[in-house]
């Protein structure tokens, strides 16, 4: 076989492998849409046939009409903007602290001795059980809400980044040292790229936790936010608004998860990973 034929064969194989990796993803994407449509249809059927009372669960059409009305009045965008601001600030603080402390504990043995054990102990505390304590410490303003989101998002980032740093193959470290890389170059070109996949998993987990914690934190003497909107609706038995709030949280969680997946595909383009069969 000539070199030209070998090149053509290799290119064809690469294209077939690339296609094999792409086709299942498209099939899974369609499967996800069909599953969601089926669930919506079943939900609508159950409520339309009267099997479930509207006071227990509003129908999808009612929730959609309520959402359009709140969107047109500007009430939903206002509450949504407040919730996004709280999550953004909480995530910024929690992720920054998690990554920083994970680097200190992962790169230095002294840092591990000083930080890892206390953090491992603190992470077993239920974040939501700290609500009364945070109210005593920070009052009932915006600070406890942001602090709860920060604390909830801190631990997934720290644990995954720390695990990623410590899971870097020591043979790569030895090879880089042999090639003359100093400590800074070793961290920048070997350790951090090796830990990046785990760190992104932690980021995805943190974004999901942020919305979970926000639901509770926005019920602490809040005057705006999706959680406040749902709490207000509960007083008037407006299940349509409550379900709408849950749907907004779910869509926001899905959106942030898709963003991190897009980030992984672009940042980790150099890594040939298993894409499923």
ChimeraX commands (.cxc) that place a marker at each C-alpha (Angstrom):
marker #1 position 0.00,0.00,0.00 radius 0.5
marker #1 position 1.40,3.39,-0.98 radius 0.5
marker #1 position 1.69,6.30,1.40 radius 0.5
marker #1 position -1.16,8.09,-0.43 radius 0.5
marker #1 position -3.45,5.09,-0.02 radius 0.5
marker #1 position -2.50,4.85,3.66 radius 0.5
marker #1 position -3.37,8.51,4.16 radius 0.5
marker #1 position -6.74,8.09,2.43 radius 0.5
marker #1 position -7.52,5.01,4.51 radius 0.5
marker #1 position -6.57,6.77,7.73 radius 0.5
marker #1 position -8.70,9.79,6.82 radius 0.5
marker #1 position -11.66,7.58,6.00 radius 0.5
marker #1 position -11.26,5.75,9.28 radius 0.5
marker #1 position -11.10,9.02,11.17 radius 0.5
marker #1 position -14.25,10.25,9.41 radius 0.5
marker #1 position -16.09,7.02,10.17 radius 0.5
marker #1 position -15.07,7.19,13.83 radius 0.5
marker #1 position -16.13,10.82,13.95 radius 0.5
marker #1 position -19.48,9.94,12.40 radius 0.5
marker #1 position -19.92,7.04,14.81 radius 0.5
marker #1 position -19.36,9.44,17.69 radius 0.5
marker #1 position -21.82,11.96,16.25 radius 0.5
marker #1 position -24.73,9.67,15.30 radius 0.5
marker #1 position -25.52,8.38,18.80 radius 0.5
marker #1 position -25.50,11.94,20.16 radius 0.5
marker #1 position -28.14,12.97,17.61 radius 0.5
marker #1 position -30.22,9.91,18.44 radius 0.5
marker #1 position -29.99,10.63,22.16 radius 0.5
marker #1 position -30.94,14.26,21.55 radius 0.5
marker #1 position -34.11,13.22,19.69 radius 0.5
marker #1 position -34.87,10.64,22.37 radius 0.5
marker #1 position -34.68,13.33,25.03 radius 0.5
marker #1 position -37.13,15.54,23.13 radius 0.5
marker #1 position -39.56,12.67,22.64 radius 0.5
marker #1 position -39.43,11.75,26.32 radius 0.5
marker #1 position -40.17,15.35,27.34 radius 0.5
marker #1 position -43.07,15.56,24.87 radius 0.5
marker #1 position -44.49,12.30,26.19 radius 0.5
marker #1 position -44.30,13.52,29.79 radius 0.5
marker #1 position -46.01,16.81,28.86 radius 0.5
marker #1 position -48.74,14.91,27.02 radius 0.5
marker #1 position -49.29,12.55,29.96 radius 0.5
marker #1 position -49.38,15.51,32.37 radius 0.5
marker #1 position -51.95,17.32,30.22 radius 0.5
marker #1 position -54.07,14.17,29.87 radius 0.5
marker #1 position -54.13,13.49,33.61 radius 0.5
marker #1 position -55.22,17.04,34.45 radius 0.5
marker #1 position -57.71,17.35,31.54 radius 0.5
marker #1 position -59.47,14.09,32.48 radius 0.5
marker #1 position -59.88,15.31,36.04 radius 0.5
marker #1 position -57.75,12.57,37.56 radius 0.5
marker #1 position -55.84,15.27,39.44 radius 0.5
marker #1 position -57.44,18.38,40.90 radius 0.5
marker #1 position -56.18,21.74,39.54 radius 0.5
marker #1 position -55.50,22.75,43.16 radius 0.5
marker #1 position -53.08,19.83,43.42 radius 0.5
marker #1 position -51.40,20.20,40.03 radius 0.5
marker #1 position -52.09,22.79,37.33 radius 0.5
marker #1 position -52.13,21.64,33.72 radius 0.5
marker #1 position -49.31,22.54,31.30 radius 0.5
marker #1 position -51.61,24.82,29.30 radius 0.5
marker #1 position -52.62,26.71,32.46 radius 0.5
marker #1 position -48.98,27.05,33.51 radius 0.5
marker #1 position -48.07,28.31,30.03 radius 0.5
marker #1 position -50.88,30.88,30.08 radius 0.5
marker #1 position -49.83,32.06,33.55 radius 0.5
marker #1 position -46.22,32.33,32.38 radius 0.5
marker #1 position -47.19,34.43,29.36 radius 0.5
marker #1 position -49.32,36.73,31.55 radius 0.5
marker #1 position -46.48,37.24,34.07 radius 0.5
marker #1 position -44.05,37.74,31.21 radius 0.5
marker #1 position -46.26,40.38,29.60 radius 0.5
marker #1 position -46.72,42.22,32.91 radius 0.5
marker #1 position -42.95,42.25,33.52 radius 0.5
marker #1 position -43.29,40.49,36.88 radius 0.5
marker #1 position -41.57,37.27,35.83 radius 0.5
marker #1 position -38.52,38.99,34.26 radius 0.5
marker #1 position -38.12,41.15,37.38 radius 0.5
marker #1 position -38.09,38.18,39.75 radius 0.5
marker #1 position -35.91,36.17,37.36 radius 0.5
marker #1 position -33.33,38.96,37.17 radius 0.5
marker #1 position -33.08,39.09,40.97 radius 0.5
marker #1 position -32.60,35.30,41.20 radius 0.5
marker #1 position -29.94,35.35,38.48 radius 0.5
marker #1 position -28.06,38.08,40.35 radius 0.5
marker #1 position -28.05,36.08,43.58 radius 0.5
marker #1 position -26.89,32.91,41.86 radius 0.5
marker #1 position -24.19,34.73,39.90 radius 0.5
marker #1 position -22.71,36.35,43.01 radius 0.5
marker #1 position -22.96,33.17,45.05 radius 0.5
marker #1 position -21.37,31.07,42.31 radius 0.5
marker #1 position -18.56,33.58,41.82 radius 0.5
marker #1 position -17.66,33.50,45.50 radius 0.5
marker #1 position -18.11,29.74,45.98 radius 0.5
marker #1 position -16.29,28.65,42.83 radius 0.5
marker #1 position -13.41,31.09,43.38 radius 0.5
marker #1 position -12.91,29.93,46.97 radius 0.5
marker #1 position -13.26,26.26,45.99 radius 0.5
marker #1 position -10.70,26.43,43.19 radius 0.5
marker #1 position -8.24,28.49,45.26 radius 0.5
marker #1 position -8.31,26.19,48.30 radius 0.5
marker #1 position -8.23,23.08,46.08 radius 0.5
marker #1 position -5.05,24.38,44.42 radius 0.5
marker #1 position -3.44,25.06,47.79 radius 0.5
marker #1 position -4.42,21.66,49.21 radius 0.5
marker #1 position -3.70,19.74,46.01 radius 0.5
marker #1 position -0.35,21.26,45.13 radius 0.5
marker #1 position 1.19,21.51,48.59 radius 0.5
marker #1 position 1.33,18.86,51.30 radius 0.5
marker #1 position 1.24,21.51,54.00 radius 0.5
marker #1 position -1.89,22.94,52.43 radius 0.5
marker #1 position -3.46,19.48,52.46 radius 0.5
marker #1 position -2.61,19.03,56.14 radius 0.5
marker #1 position -4.10,22.40,57.07 radius 0.5
marker #1 position -7.17,22.55,54.83 radius 0.5
marker #1 position -8.41,19.17,53.67 radius 0.5
marker #1 position -9.48,17.64,56.99 radius 0.5
marker #1 position -11.54,20.68,58.16 radius 0.5
marker #1 position -13.20,21.00,54.75 radius 0.5
marker #1 position -14.03,17.29,54.67 radius 0.5
marker #1 position -15.69,17.71,58.07 radius 0.5
marker #1 position -17.63,20.82,57.07 radius 0.5
marker #1 position -18.97,19.31,53.86 radius 0.5
marker #1 position -20.99,16.75,55.83 radius 0.5
marker #1 position -23.05,19.54,57.40 radius 0.5
marker #1 position -26.41,20.07,55.65 radius 0.5
marker #1 position -26.27,23.48,54.01 radius 0.5
marker #1 position -29.98,24.12,54.55 radius 0.5
marker #1 position -29.64,23.36,58.28 radius 0.5
marker #1 position -27.35,26.39,58.53 radius 0.5
marker #1 position -30.16,28.80,57.58 radius 0.5
marker #1 position -31.00,29.82,61.18 radius 0.5
marker #1 position -27.32,30.33,61.98 radius 0.5
marker #1 position -26.75,32.42,58.85 radius 0.5
marker #1 position -29.74,34.60,59.77 radius 0.5
marker #1 position -28.18,35.23,63.20 radius 0.5
marker #1 position -24.81,36.01,61.64 radius 0.5
marker #1 position -25.80,38.03,58.57 radius 0.5
marker #1 position -29.34,39.20,59.26 radius 0.5
marker #1 position -32.27,38.77,56.86 radius 0.5
marker #1 position -31.03,40.79,53.88 radius 0.5
marker #1 position -29.24,39.64,50.76 radius 0.5
marker #1 position -26.08,38.47,52.53 radius 0.5
marker #1 position -27.39,35.16,53.96 radius 0.5
marker #1 position -28.95,34.23,50.61 radius 0.5
marker #1 position -25.68,34.75,48.73 radius 0.5
marker #1 position -23.69,33.10,51.54 radius 0.5
marker #1 position -25.85,29.96,51.37 radius 0.5
marker #1 position -25.39,29.71,47.59 radius 0.5
marker #1 position -21.65,30.26,47.99 radius 0.5
marker #1 position -21.34,27.55,50.61 radius 0.5
marker #1 position -23.41,25.09,48.60 radius 0.5
marker #1 position -21.32,25.61,45.47 radius 0.5
marker #1 position -17.96,25.62,47.26 radius 0.5
marker #1 position -17.72,21.93,48.16 radius 0.5
marker #1 position -18.34,20.28,44.74 radius 0.5
marker #1 position -15.72,22.52,43.10 radius 0.5
marker #1 position -13.19,21.95,45.86 radius 0.5
marker #1 position -13.62,18.17,46.02 radius 0.5
marker #1 position -13.49,17.60,42.26 radius 0.5
marker #1 position -10.60,20.00,41.62 radius 0.5
marker #1 position -8.60,18.54,44.49 radius 0.5
marker #1 position -9.28,15.00,43.26 radius 0.5
marker #1 position -8.31,16.02,39.72 radius 0.5
marker #1 position -4.98,17.43,40.86 radius 0.5
marker #1 position -4.15,14.35,42.91 radius 0.5
marker #1 position -5.20,11.97,40.11 radius 0.5
marker #1 position -2.63,13.33,37.61 radius 0.5
marker #1 position -0.36,10.47,36.54 radius 0.5
marker #1 position 2.93,10.75,38.40 radius 0.5
marker #1 position 4.77,9.40,35.34 radius 0.5
marker #1 position 3.78,12.56,33.46 radius 0.5
marker #1 position 5.13,14.66,36.30 radius 0.5
marker #1 position 8.41,12.75,36.25 radius 0.5
marker #1 position 8.67,13.05,32.47 radius 0.5
marker #1 position 8.04,16.80,32.59 radius 0.5
marker #1 position 10.65,17.19,35.33 radius 0.5
marker #1 position 13.15,15.21,33.27 radius 0.5
marker #1 position 12.52,17.53,30.34 radius 0.5
marker #1 position 13.50,20.47,32.51 radius 0.5
marker #1 position 10.13,21.99,33.45 radius 0.5
marker #1 position 10.27,24.00,36.65 radius 0.5
marker #1 position 7.55,23.99,39.31 radius 0.5
marker #1 position 5.50,26.73,37.66 radius 0.5
marker #1 position 5.76,25.12,34.22 radius 0.5
marker #1 position 4.90,21.73,35.70 radius 0.5
marker #1 position 1.74,23.09,37.30 radius 0.5
marker #1 position 0.73,25.12,34.23 radius 0.5
marker #1 position 1.39,22.49,31.54 radius 0.5
marker #1 position 0.82,19.17,33.32 radius 0.5
marker #1 position -1.10,19.38,36.59 radius 0.5
marker #1 position -3.76,21.95,35.75 radius 0.5
marker #1 position -4.66,20.50,32.30 radius 0.5
marker #1 position -4.87,17.06,33.90 radius 0.5
marker #1 position -7.16,18.34,36.65 radius 0.5
marker #1 position -9.38,20.39,34.32 radius 0.5
marker #1 position -11.88,17.60,33.46 radius 0.5
marker #1 position -12.60,16.97,37.13 radius 0.5
marker #1 position -12.83,20.71,37.84 radius 0.5
marker #1 position -15.47,21.12,35.11 radius 0.5
marker #1 position -17.47,18.24,36.58 radius 0.5
marker #1 position -17.37,20.08,39.90 radius 0.5
marker #1 position -18.49,23.28,38.18 radius 0.5
marker #1 position -21.46,21.51,36.61 radius 0.5
marker #1 position -22.43,20.01,39.95 radius 0.5
marker #1 position -22.05,23.38,41.66 radius 0.5
marker #1 position -24.35,25.09,39.19 radius 0.5
marker #1 position -27.03,22.51,39.89 radius 0.5
marker #1 position -26.60,22.88,43.65 radius 0.5
marker #1 position -26.80,26.68,43.31 radius 0.5
marker #1 position -30.39,26.53,42.07 radius 0.5
marker #1 position -31.37,24.00,44.75 radius 0.5
marker #1 position -30.02,26.20,47.54 radius 0.5
marker #1 position -31.54,29.32,45.98 radius 0.5
marker #1 position -35.07,27.88,46.29 radius 0.5
marker #1 position -34.69,27.80,50.08 radius 0.5
marker #1 position -32.61,30.95,50.49 radius 0.5
marker #1 position -35.17,33.06,48.60 radius 0.5
marker #1 position -37.76,32.22,51.24 radius 0.5
marker #1 position -35.76,34.09,53.91 radius 0.5
marker #1 position -37.62,37.39,54.17 radius 0.5
marker #1 position -37.30,37.93,50.40 radius 0.5
marker #1 position -39.20,40.63,48.53 radius 0.5
marker #1 position -38.26,39.46,45.03 radius 0.5
marker #1 position -37.00,36.38,43.23 radius 0.5
marker #1 position -38.52,33.20,41.84 radius 0.5
marker #1 position -38.58,31.62,45.31 radius 0.5
marker #1 position -40.44,34.63,46.68 radius 0.5
marker #1 position -42.91,34.40,43.80 radius 0.5
marker #1 position -43.58,30.74,44.65 radius 0.5
marker #1 position -43.95,31.46,48.39 radius 0.5
marker #1 position -46.44,34.21,47.66 radius 0.5
marker #1 position -48.39,31.90,45.36 radius 0.5
marker #1 position -48.61,29.26,48.08 radius 0.5
marker #1 position -50.53,31.67,50.30 radius 0.5
marker #1 position -53.21,32.02,47.60 radius 0.5
marker #1 position -53.19,28.35,46.50 radius 0.5
marker #1 position -51.89,29.31,43.04 radius 0.5
marker #1 position -50.43,25.98,41.99 radius 0.5
marker #1 position -50.00,27.29,38.45 radius 0.5
marker #1 position -47.48,29.90,39.64 radius 0.5
marker #1 position -45.74,27.36,41.89 radius 0.5
marker #1 position -45.35,24.92,39.00 radius 0.5
marker #1 position -44.22,27.77,36.77 radius 0.5
marker #1 position -41.49,28.64,39.29 radius 0.5
marker #1 position -40.36,25.02,39.41 radius 0.5
marker #1 position -40.28,24.94,35.60 radius 0.5
marker #1 position -38.16,28.11,35.54 radius 0.5
marker #1 position -35.70,26.60,38.03 radius 0.5
marker #1 position -35.55,23.39,35.96 radius 0.5
marker #1 position -34.90,25.29,32.72 radius 0.5
marker #1 position -32.23,27.42,34.38 radius 0.5
marker #1 position -30.55,24.28,35.72 radius 0.5
marker #1 position -30.71,22.67,32.28 radius 0.5
marker #1 position -29.30,25.80,30.65 radius 0.5
marker #1 position -26.35,26.03,33.02 radius 0.5
marker #1 position -25.67,22.31,32.58 radius 0.5
marker #1 position -25.65,22.67,28.80 radius 0.5
marker #1 position -23.32,25.65,29.10 radius 0.5
marker #1 position -20.78,23.62,31.08 radius 0.5
marker #1 position -21.06,20.76,28.56 radius 0.5
marker #1 position -20.37,23.23,25.75 radius 0.5
marker #1 position -17.42,24.54,27.76 radius 0.5
marker #1 position -16.10,20.99,28.20 radius 0.5
marker #1 position -16.32,20.27,24.48 radius 0.5
marker #1 position -14.33,23.39,23.63 radius 0.5
marker #1 position -11.83,23.51,26.48 radius 0.5
marker #1 position -11.18,19.75,26.44 radius 0.5
marker #1 position -11.06,19.38,22.66 radius 0.5
marker #1 position -7.54,17.94,23.00 radius 0.5
marker #1 position -8.81,14.97,25.03 radius 0.5
marker #1 position -10.11,11.93,23.15 radius 0.5
marker #1 position -12.82,10.67,25.47 radius 0.5
marker #1 position -15.35,7.85,25.19 radius 0.5
marker #1 position -18.61,9.26,23.73 radius 0.5
marker #1 position -20.88,6.24,24.23 radius 0.5
marker #1 position -22.04,3.54,21.84 radius 0.5
marker link #1:1,2 radius 0.2
marker link #1:2,3 radius 0.2
marker link #1:3,4 radius 0.2
marker link #1:4,5 radius 0.2
marker link #1:5,6 radius 0.2
marker link #1:6,7 radius 0.2
marker link #1:7,8 radius 0.2
marker link #1:8,9 radius 0.2
marker link #1:9,10 radius 0.2
marker link #1:10,11 radius 0.2
marker link #1:11,12 radius 0.2
marker link #1:12,13 radius 0.2
marker link #1:13,14 radius 0.2
marker link #1:14,15 radius 0.2
marker link #1:15,16 radius 0.2
marker link #1:16,17 radius 0.2
marker link #1:17,18 radius 0.2
marker link #1:18,19 radius 0.2
marker link #1:19,20 radius 0.2
marker link #1:20,21 radius 0.2
marker link #1:21,22 radius 0.2
marker link #1:22,23 radius 0.2
marker link #1:23,24 radius 0.2
marker link #1:24,25 radius 0.2
marker link #1:25,26 radius 0.2
marker link #1:26,27 radius 0.2
marker link #1:27,28 radius 0.2
marker link #1:28,29 radius 0.2
marker link #1:29,30 radius 0.2
marker link #1:30,31 radius 0.2
marker link #1:31,32 radius 0.2
marker link #1:32,33 radius 0.2
marker link #1:33,34 radius 0.2
marker link #1:34,35 radius 0.2
marker link #1:35,36 radius 0.2
marker link #1:36,37 radius 0.2
marker link #1:37,38 radius 0.2
marker link #1:38,39 radius 0.2
marker link #1:39,40 radius 0.2
marker link #1:40,41 radius 0.2
marker link #1:41,42 radius 0.2
marker link #1:42,43 radius 0.2
marker link #1:43,44 radius 0.2
marker link #1:44,45 radius 0.2
marker link #1:45,46 radius 0.2
marker link #1:46,47 radius 0.2
marker link #1:47,48 radius 0.2
marker link #1:48,49 radius 0.2
marker link #1:49,50 radius 0.2
marker link #1:50,51 radius 0.2
marker link #1:51,52 radius 0.2
marker link #1:52,53 radius 0.2
marker link #1:53,54 radius 0.2
marker link #1:54,55 radius 0.2
marker link #1:55,56 radius 0.2
marker link #1:56,57 radius 0.2
marker link #1:57,58 radius 0.2
marker link #1:58,59 radius 0.2
marker link #1:59,60 radius 0.2
marker link #1:60,61 radius 0.2
marker link #1:61,62 radius 0.2
marker link #1:62,63 radius 0.2
marker link #1:63,64 radius 0.2
marker link #1:64,65 radius 0.2
marker link #1:65,66 radius 0.2
marker link #1:66,67 radius 0.2
marker link #1:67,68 radius 0.2
marker link #1:68,69 radius 0.2
marker link #1:69,70 radius 0.2
marker link #1:70,71 radius 0.2
marker link #1:71,72 radius 0.2
marker link #1:72,73 radius 0.2
marker link #1:73,74 radius 0.2
marker link #1:74,75 radius 0.2
marker link #1:75,76 radius 0.2
marker link #1:76,77 radius 0.2
marker link #1:77,78 radius 0.2
marker link #1:78,79 radius 0.2
marker link #1:79,80 radius 0.2
marker link #1:80,81 radius 0.2
marker link #1:81,82 radius 0.2
marker link #1:82,83 radius 0.2
marker link #1:83,84 radius 0.2
marker link #1:84,85 radius 0.2
marker link #1:85,86 radius 0.2
marker link #1:86,87 radius 0.2
marker link #1:87,88 radius 0.2
marker link #1:88,89 radius 0.2
marker link #1:89,90 radius 0.2
marker link #1:90,91 radius 0.2
marker link #1:91,92 radius 0.2
marker link #1:92,93 radius 0.2
marker link #1:93,94 radius 0.2
marker link #1:94,95 radius 0.2
marker link #1:95,96 radius 0.2
marker link #1:96,97 radius 0.2
marker link #1:97,98 radius 0.2
marker link #1:98,99 radius 0.2
marker link #1:99,100 radius 0.2
marker link #1:100,101 radius 0.2
marker link #1:101,102 radius 0.2
marker link #1:102,103 radius 0.2
marker link #1:103,104 radius 0.2
marker link #1:104,105 radius 0.2
marker link #1:105,106 radius 0.2
marker link #1:106,107 radius 0.2
marker link #1:107,108 radius 0.2
marker link #1:108,109 radius 0.2
marker link #1:109,110 radius 0.2
marker link #1:110,111 radius 0.2
marker link #1:111,112 radius 0.2
marker link #1:112,113 radius 0.2
marker link #1:113,114 radius 0.2
marker link #1:114,115 radius 0.2
marker link #1:115,116 radius 0.2
marker link #1:116,117 radius 0.2
marker link #1:117,118 radius 0.2
marker link #1:118,119 radius 0.2
marker link #1:119,120 radius 0.2
marker link #1:120,121 radius 0.2
marker link #1:121,122 radius 0.2
marker link #1:122,123 radius 0.2
marker link #1:123,124 radius 0.2
marker link #1:124,125 radius 0.2
marker link #1:125,126 radius 0.2
marker link #1:126,127 radius 0.2
marker link #1:127,128 radius 0.2
marker link #1:128,129 radius 0.2
marker link #1:129,130 radius 0.2
marker link #1:130,131 radius 0.2
marker link #1:131,132 radius 0.2
marker link #1:132,133 radius 0.2
marker link #1:133,134 radius 0.2
marker link #1:134,135 radius 0.2
marker link #1:135,136 radius 0.2
marker link #1:136,137 radius 0.2
marker link #1:137,138 radius 0.2
marker link #1:138,139 radius 0.2
marker link #1:139,140 radius 0.2
marker link #1:140,141 radius 0.2
marker link #1:141,142 radius 0.2
marker link #1:142,143 radius 0.2
marker link #1:143,144 radius 0.2
marker link #1:144,145 radius 0.2
marker link #1:145,146 radius 0.2
marker link #1:146,147 radius 0.2
marker link #1:147,148 radius 0.2
marker link #1:148,149 radius 0.2
marker link #1:149,150 radius 0.2
marker link #1:150,151 radius 0.2
marker link #1:151,152 radius 0.2
marker link #1:152,153 radius 0.2
marker link #1:153,154 radius 0.2
marker link #1:154,155 radius 0.2
marker link #1:155,156 radius 0.2
marker link #1:156,157 radius 0.2
marker link #1:157,158 radius 0.2
marker link #1:158,159 radius 0.2
marker link #1:159,160 radius 0.2
marker link #1:160,161 radius 0.2
marker link #1:161,162 radius 0.2
marker link #1:162,163 radius 0.2
marker link #1:163,164 radius 0.2
marker link #1:164,165 radius 0.2
marker link #1:165,166 radius 0.2
marker link #1:166,167 radius 0.2
marker link #1:167,168 radius 0.2
marker link #1:168,169 radius 0.2
marker link #1:169,170 radius 0.2
marker link #1:170,171 radius 0.2
marker link #1:171,172 radius 0.2
marker link #1:172,173 radius 0.2
marker link #1:173,174 radius 0.2
marker link #1:174,175 radius 0.2
marker link #1:175,176 radius 0.2
marker link #1:176,177 radius 0.2
marker link #1:177,178 radius 0.2
marker link #1:178,179 radius 0.2
marker link #1:179,180 radius 0.2
marker link #1:180,181 radius 0.2
marker link #1:181,182 radius 0.2
marker link #1:182,183 radius 0.2
marker link #1:183,184 radius 0.2
marker link #1:184,185 radius 0.2
marker link #1:185,186 radius 0.2
marker link #1:186,187 radius 0.2
marker link #1:187,188 radius 0.2
marker link #1:188,189 radius 0.2
marker link #1:189,190 radius 0.2
marker link #1:190,191 radius 0.2
marker link #1:191,192 radius 0.2
marker link #1:192,193 radius 0.2
marker link #1:193,194 radius 0.2
marker link #1:194,195 radius 0.2
marker link #1:195,196 radius 0.2
marker link #1:196,197 radius 0.2
marker link #1:197,198 radius 0.2
marker link #1:198,199 radius 0.2
marker link #1:199,200 radius 0.2
marker link #1:200,201 radius 0.2
marker link #1:201,202 radius 0.2
marker link #1:202,203 radius 0.2
marker link #1:203,204 radius 0.2
marker link #1:204,205 radius 0.2
marker link #1:205,206 radius 0.2
marker link #1:206,207 radius 0.2
marker link #1:207,208 radius 0.2
marker link #1:208,209 radius 0.2
marker link #1:209,210 radius 0.2
marker link #1:210,211 radius 0.2
marker link #1:211,212 radius 0.2
marker link #1:212,213 radius 0.2
marker link #1:213,214 radius 0.2
marker link #1:214,215 radius 0.2
marker link #1:215,216 radius 0.2
marker link #1:216,217 radius 0.2
marker link #1:217,218 radius 0.2
marker link #1:218,219 radius 0.2
marker link #1:219,220 radius 0.2
marker link #1:220,221 radius 0.2
marker link #1:221,222 radius 0.2
marker link #1:222,223 radius 0.2
marker link #1:223,224 radius 0.2
marker link #1:224,225 radius 0.2
marker link #1:225,226 radius 0.2
marker link #1:226,227 radius 0.2
marker link #1:227,228 radius 0.2
marker link #1:228,229 radius 0.2
marker link #1:229,230 radius 0.2
marker link #1:230,231 radius 0.2
marker link #1:231,232 radius 0.2
marker link #1:232,233 radius 0.2
marker link #1:233,234 radius 0.2
marker link #1:234,235 radius 0.2
marker link #1:235,236 radius 0.2
marker link #1:236,237 radius 0.2
marker link #1:237,238 radius 0.2
marker link #1:238,239 radius 0.2
marker link #1:239,240 radius 0.2
marker link #1:240,241 radius 0.2
marker link #1:241,242 radius 0.2
marker link #1:242,243 radius 0.2
marker link #1:243,244 radius 0.2
marker link #1:244,245 radius 0.2
marker link #1:245,246 radius 0.2
marker link #1:246,247 radius 0.2
marker link #1:247,248 radius 0.2
marker link #1:248,249 radius 0.2
marker link #1:249,250 radius 0.2
marker link #1:250,251 radius 0.2
marker link #1:251,252 radius 0.2
marker link #1:252,253 radius 0.2
marker link #1:253,254 radius 0.2
marker link #1:254,255 radius 0.2
marker link #1:255,256 radius 0.2
marker link #1:256,257 radius 0.2
marker link #1:257,258 radius 0.2
marker link #1:258,259 radius 0.2
marker link #1:259,260 radius 0.2
marker link #1:260,261 radius 0.2
marker link #1:261,262 radius 0.2
marker link #1:262,263 radius 0.2
marker link #1:263,264 radius 0.2
marker link #1:264,265 radius 0.2
marker link #1:265,266 radius 0.2
marker link #1:266,267 radius 0.2
marker link #1:267,268 radius 0.2
marker link #1:268,269 radius 0.2
marker link #1:269,270 radius 0.2
marker link #1:270,271 radius 0.2
marker link #1:271,272 radius 0.2
marker link #1:272,273 radius 0.2
marker link #1:273,274 radius 0.2
marker link #1:274,275 radius 0.2
marker link #1:275,276 radius 0.2
marker link #1:276,277 radius 0.2
view
